[in-house]
């Protein structure tokens, strides 16, 4: 289990690094991004472990990747463009 936790944290760190590199203008401070990725991945691995039980290492890493990516996507801010209204006011 310790190897799954370490692998999940490394996956989350990799996701954070990729997000910080690709979307740096739309994300908050790097400290927040690099903390959210590994914590989200660890939570995803734990959630998958509780759902499936032990012995599903690849599924746990997949759950870690999925939940880490979802939590990082919640940090993305919209671009500076204004949204058009459907109906004029």
Buried (B, 14 or more C-beta within 10 A) or exposed (E): EEEBBEBBBBBBBBBBBEBBEEBEEEBEEEEEBBEBBBBBBBBBBBBBBEEEEEEBBEBBBBBBBBBBBEBBEEBEEEEEEEEEEEEEE
